[in-house]
Each structure stands twice: as C-alpha cells, then as structure tokens.
Amino acid sequence: MALEQYAYLSEIIAAIAVIASLIYIGSELRQNTQALQAQSRFNMMSIRTSVIDLQIQDRDLLGALHRFTDGGELTAAEESAVKLMAVRMLENWQWQHGEVQAGTLLREQLPVAGWCALYHGKFVPNAVSEIWEARKVQMNPDFVKFMEKNVINEG
C-alpha cells in the first residue's frame, strides 16, 4: 500500500471516530438534559409544597390559619405568621412565573386557578391580596403584569 493510501485510510478512520464521538456526546447531553429536567420538576414540587410543609411542621400556624379563615381573632404573632406565609407564597408564584419565562416550565403548568382562589380570599382572607399590594413594587414587572391580567382581575 502506498503512503497516499495510508493517508486516505487514516482520514476515513478519523472521520468515523469523529462521528462516533459526536454520537456519544449527543447521548451524554440527552441523559444530562433528562437529569436536569427531573431535578427541575422536583424543585418545582418542593417549592409548591413548601407552604404546606410550613403548616405541617407548625401546628400553631395551622391553628391560626383555621381561626383566620373562620373569622376568628389572631394574636399579633399569629397574624405576622399568616402574612409571612403569604409572602412566601407570592415569592413561589413569582419563581414559577420566572421559570415559564426562562422556558423551563410550560405556561399551562402554572396553577393560576389556585392562585386566583388564594388571592381572592378563599383560603386565607385578605392576607395574600394585602401582602401583594405591599410588595408588588418589589417584584418583577413582567410577573406583576401577569398577576394583574390573570389573577387579580380574574376573581
């Protein structure tokens, strides 16, 4: 075999090696993407349930929420706890909206009907809407527009 033929053969082998490497890298990227998507779904579930976790872990807060919902009187500390929970909920909502904007969450995955119910007082009367009015100037303007269109004016 002439030197020129060896050169052609080595080029063919190199091309095959490049193709094999690209296939391997594509496979690794696909697996990494799937792992990141799974982690993102877990994080979203964790954030959505963090308010529930607060209530499970703090029976005093749970009792205060029930009294508040039933129109009962709250201590100043209990009222603060309810309002801080509302802050956490609004921050969670803003995060979820940001994930839609970033493309890691579909718009249809936002629990907007639940947000409407919470905002308009079907769970904790006035707490979420009161905190919203106080904090909306500190929130992402796109999130504020989304809330006004899809939550606040929908109730």
C-alpha positions as a Markdown table, in Angstrom:
| # | Residue | x | y | z |
|---|---|---|---|---|
| 1 | Met | 0.0 | 0.0 | 0.0 |
| 2 | Ala | 1.3 | 3.4 | -0.9 |
| 3 | Leu | 1.8 | 6.2 | 1.5 |
| 4 | Glu | -1.1 | 8.1 | -0.1 |
| 5 | Gln | -3.5 | 5.2 | 0.5 |
| 6 | Tyr | -2.5 | 5.1 | 4.2 |
| 7 | Ala | -3.3 | 8.8 | 4.4 |
| 8 | Tyr | -6.8 | 8.2 | 2.9 |
| 9 | Leu | -7.4 | 5.3 | 5.2 |
| 10 | Ser | -6.4 | 7.3 | 8.3 |
| 11 | Glu | -8.7 | 10.2 | 7.2 |
| 12 | Ile | -11.6 | 7.7 | 6.9 |
| 13 | Ile | -10.8 | 6.3 | 10.4 |
| 14 | Ala | -10.6 | 9.8 | 11.8 |
| 15 | Ala | -13.9 | 10.7 | 10.3 |
| 16 | Ile | -15.5 | 7.6 | 11.7 |
| 17 | Ala | -14.0 | 8.4 | 15.1 |
| 18 | Val | -15.4 | 12.0 | 15.0 |
| 19 | Ile | -18.9 | 10.7 | 14.1 |
| 20 | Ala | -18.7 | 8.1 | 16.9 |
| 21 | Ser | -17.6 | 10.9 | 19.3 |
| 22 | Leu | -20.5 | 13.1 | 18.3 |
| 23 | Ile | -23.0 | 10.3 | 18.8 |
| 24 | Tyr | -21.5 | 9.6 | 22.3 |
| 25 | Ile | -21.6 | 13.3 | 23.2 |
| 26 | Gly | -25.2 | 13.6 | 22.0 |
| 27 | Ser | -26.2 | 10.6 | 24.1 |
| 28 | Glu | -24.5 | 12.2 | 27.2 |
| 29 | Leu | -26.2 | 15.5 | 26.6 |
| 30 | Arg | -29.6 | 13.8 | 26.3 |
| 31 | Gln | -29.0 | 12.0 | 29.6 |
| 32 | Asn | -27.8 | 15.2 | 31.3 |
| 33 | Thr | -30.9 | 17.1 | 30.0 |
| 34 | Gln | -33.2 | 14.4 | 31.3 |
| 35 | Ala | -31.5 | 14.5 | 34.7 |
| 36 | Leu | -31.8 | 18.3 | 34.8 |
| 37 | Gln | -35.4 | 18.2 | 33.8 |
| 38 | Ala | -36.1 | 15.7 | 36.6 |
| 39 | Gln | -34.3 | 17.9 | 39.1 |
| 40 | Ser | -36.3 | 20.9 | 37.9 |
| 41 | Arg | -39.6 | 19.1 | 38.3 |
| 42 | Phe | -38.5 | 18.0 | 41.9 |
| 43 | Asn | -37.5 | 21.6 | 42.7 |
| 44 | Met | -40.8 | 22.9 | 41.4 |
| 45 | Met | -42.7 | 20.4 | 43.5 |
| 46 | Ser | -40.6 | 21.3 | 46.6 |
| 47 | Ile | -41.3 | 24.9 | 46.1 |
| 48 | Arg | -45.0 | 24.4 | 45.6 |
| 49 | Thr | -45.3 | 22.3 | 48.7 |
| 50 | Ser | -43.1 | 24.4 | 50.9 |
| 51 | Val | -46.1 | 26.3 | 52.2 |
| 52 | Ile | -47.8 | 23.0 | 53.0 |
| 53 | Asp | -44.7 | 21.9 | 54.8 |
| 54 | Leu | -44.8 | 25.0 | 57.0 |
| 55 | Gln | -48.3 | 24.1 | 58.0 |
| 56 | Ile | -47.5 | 20.5 | 58.8 |
| 57 | Gln | -44.4 | 21.5 | 60.8 |
| 58 | Asp | -46.0 | 24.3 | 62.7 |
| 59 | Arg | -49.3 | 23.3 | 64.3 |
| 60 | Asp | -49.7 | 26.7 | 65.9 |
| 61 | Leu | -49.6 | 28.3 | 62.4 |
| 62 | Leu | -52.1 | 25.7 | 61.2 |
| 63 | Gly | -54.5 | 26.6 | 64.1 |
| 64 | Ala | -54.1 | 30.3 | 63.3 |
| 65 | Leu | -54.9 | 29.7 | 59.7 |
| 66 | His | -58.1 | 27.9 | 60.6 |
| 67 | Arg | -59.1 | 30.6 | 63.1 |
| 68 | Phe | -58.3 | 33.3 | 60.5 |
| 69 | Thr | -60.3 | 31.5 | 57.8 |
| 70 | Asp | -63.2 | 31.2 | 60.1 |
| 71 | Gly | -63.1 | 34.9 | 61.0 |
| 72 | Gly | -61.6 | 34.3 | 64.5 |
| 73 | Glu | -59.2 | 36.7 | 66.2 |
| 74 | Leu | -55.4 | 36.2 | 65.9 |
| 75 | Thr | -52.6 | 37.3 | 68.1 |
| 76 | Ala | -50.1 | 39.8 | 66.6 |
| 77 | Ala | -47.6 | 36.9 | 66.2 |
| 78 | Glu | -50.2 | 34.7 | 64.5 |
| 79 | Glu | -51.2 | 37.4 | 62.1 |
| 80 | Ser | -47.5 | 38.0 | 61.3 |
| 81 | Ala | -47.0 | 34.3 | 60.7 |
| 82 | Val | -50.0 | 34.2 | 58.3 |
| 83 | Lys | -48.7 | 37.3 | 56.4 |
| 84 | Leu | -45.2 | 35.8 | 56.2 |
| 85 | Met | -46.7 | 32.7 | 54.7 |
| 86 | Ala | -48.4 | 34.9 | 52.1 |
| 87 | Val | -45.1 | 36.5 | 51.3 |
| 88 | Arg | -43.6 | 33.0 | 50.8 |
| 89 | Met | -46.5 | 32.0 | 48.5 |
| 90 | Leu | -46.1 | 35.1 | 46.4 |
| 91 | Glu | -42.4 | 34.6 | 46.1 |
| 92 | Asn | -43.1 | 31.0 | 45.0 |
| 93 | Trp | -45.5 | 32.2 | 42.4 |
| 94 | Gln | -43.0 | 34.7 | 41.1 |
| 95 | Trp | -40.4 | 32.0 | 40.8 |
| 96 | Gln | -42.7 | 29.7 | 38.9 |
| 97 | His | -43.6 | 32.6 | 36.5 |
| 98 | Gly | -39.9 | 33.2 | 36.0 |
| 99 | Glu | -39.4 | 29.6 | 35.1 |
| 100 | Val | -42.1 | 30.0 | 32.4 |
| 101 | Gln | -40.2 | 33.0 | 31.1 |
| 102 | Ala | -36.9 | 31.0 | 31.1 |
| 103 | Gly | -38.6 | 28.2 | 29.2 |
| 104 | Thr | -38.1 | 25.5 | 31.9 |
| 105 | Leu | -41.8 | 25.4 | 32.8 |
| 106 | Leu | -44.8 | 25.5 | 30.5 |
| 107 | Arg | -47.4 | 28.2 | 31.0 |
| 108 | Glu | -50.1 | 25.5 | 31.3 |
| 109 | Gln | -48.2 | 24.2 | 34.4 |
| 110 | Leu | -48.9 | 27.3 | 36.4 |
| 111 | Pro | -51.7 | 26.7 | 38.9 |
| 112 | Val | -53.4 | 30.0 | 38.1 |
| 113 | Ala | -56.8 | 28.9 | 39.2 |
| 114 | Gly | -55.4 | 28.1 | 42.6 |
| 115 | Trp | -53.6 | 31.4 | 42.7 |
| 116 | Cys | -56.9 | 33.2 | 42.0 |
| 117 | Ala | -58.6 | 31.3 | 44.8 |
| 118 | Leu | -55.9 | 32.2 | 47.3 |
| 119 | Tyr | -55.6 | 35.8 | 46.1 |
| 120 | His | -59.4 | 36.4 | 46.3 |
| 121 | Gly | -59.6 | 35.1 | 49.8 |
| 122 | Lys | -61.0 | 31.5 | 49.5 |
| 123 | Phe | -58.2 | 30.2 | 51.7 |
| 124 | Val | -56.7 | 33.0 | 53.9 |
| 125 | Pro | -59.0 | 36.0 | 53.6 |
| 126 | Asn | -57.1 | 39.2 | 52.6 |
| 127 | Ala | -53.6 | 38.0 | 53.6 |
| 128 | Val | -52.4 | 37.3 | 50.0 |
| 129 | Ser | -54.0 | 40.4 | 48.5 |
| 130 | Glu | -52.8 | 42.6 | 51.3 |
| 131 | Ile | -49.2 | 41.4 | 51.0 |
| 132 | Trp | -49.5 | 41.7 | 47.2 |
| 133 | Glu | -50.4 | 45.4 | 47.5 |
| 134 | Ala | -47.4 | 46.0 | 49.8 |
| 135 | Arg | -44.8 | 44.0 | 47.8 |
| 136 | Lys | -45.8 | 44.2 | 44.1 |
| 137 | Val | -43.5 | 47.2 | 43.6 |
| 138 | Gln | -40.5 | 45.0 | 44.6 |
| 139 | Met | -41.5 | 42.2 | 42.2 |
| 140 | Asn | -40.6 | 41.5 | 38.6 |
| 141 | Pro | -42.6 | 43.9 | 36.4 |
| 142 | Asp | -43.5 | 41.0 | 34.0 |
| 143 | Phe | -44.8 | 39.0 | 36.9 |
| 144 | Val | -46.8 | 42.0 | 38.1 |
| 145 | Lys | -48.4 | 42.3 | 34.7 |
| 146 | Phe | -49.1 | 38.6 | 34.5 |
| 147 | Met | -50.7 | 38.7 | 38.0 |
| 148 | Glu | -52.9 | 41.7 | 37.2 |
| 149 | Lys | -54.1 | 40.1 | 34.0 |
| 150 | Asn | -54.6 | 36.5 | 35.1 |
| 151 | Val | -55.1 | 36.5 | 38.8 |
| 152 | Ile | -56.2 | 39.9 | 40.3 |
| 153 | Asn | -58.7 | 40.9 | 37.6 |
| 154 | Glu | -60.0 | 37.4 | 37.1 |
| 155 | Gly | -61.6 | 37.0 | 40.6 |
